Amino acid sequence: TVCMMLLRSTRGCSHAGHAPQAPATVSSHSIVRMPLAPCRHEEQQQRPVLTRMGRRSDKIAGRKGKSDMAKTKTYGKYGKLIQMAARAGADPISNLKLADLMILAKELGVPKEIVDRNIKKAGDKASADFQDVQYEAYGPGGTGFIIECFTDNVNRSAGDVKAAITKSGCKNAEPGSVMFTFQRAGQILVTNTTEDAVFEAAMEAGADDVVGVHPEEEGQPSTSYKVFTSVEEFINAKKKLISLGFKVDQEATGLVYKPNAAVEVDDEAFAKCEALLDKLLAVDDVDGVYSNCDGLEI
């Protein structure tokens, strides 16, 4: 598994805590391949440990559970967005914003009953407006978490998120105290492809960073890659990759908080980070969670 980073001639780049490794002369659109640190299960495989029957099925079940949770969050978020847009009119013919959201929701597989229910809710004049809010938390081992909510009740979401953090043995952070260790970026997840193909396409699309997603089957090459861009280049890069024939996972594509460097922790701290992530995702108002904990699958 490798990480490909687009280096510009005016500055060097680092990934996951490694020092910049730029050659003496770098063109304005060249990519240097840098090895990723082995994922946590690869490190464990190298050690002579006893494994119990069912570990592989447990991992697959865990990934499926997170995938199902991600779908639920996506459905909920688009339901809220559709409800907000429909307040300007429930007819998509005259309400272009609603029409665009309905098309995207259909592409993402959002059930029709969720779309219809939220369009109907838009007619309730007593309902409050939704707003974006972010919360920050200190995790174990020097890790940090950013939590995104799209809520119609800030007091409720603040209480639920902060309770999840404290119950996980972690600490709520003041605004900005964790945020500065992340950067806003565009993320495009391409699937069913190869390293060489996405490597060349990323350069052509103007990407800043490409990271291979660890495969479900241990020892197998990656077939999915996260292509990171600047916020300004996100839309154009996404269109370019689609035009080049790449399959884009829309659910995992959008603007994200990308950590400036990954933080490696021991097994005990990693387990606590996983527990915090699970508790945060269980909060209804939470739409996204970002962390710099190395190896944490989000």
Buried (B, 14 or more C-beta within 10 A) or exposed (E): BBBBBBBBEEEBBBBBBBEEBBEEEBEEEBBBEBEBBBBBEBEBBEEEEEEEEEEEEEEEEEEEEBEEEBBEBBBBBBBBBBBBBBBEBBEBEEBEBBBEBBEBBEEBEBEEEBBEEBBEBBEEEEEEEBEEBBBBBBBBBEBBBBBBBBBBBEEBBBEBBBEBBEEBEBEBBEEEEBBEBBBEBBBBBBEEBEBEBBBEBBBEBBBBBBBBBBBEEEEEEBBBBBBBBBEEBBEEBBEBBBEBEBEBBBBBBBBBBBBEBBBBBEEEBBEBBBBBBBBBBEBEBBBBBBBBBBBBEB
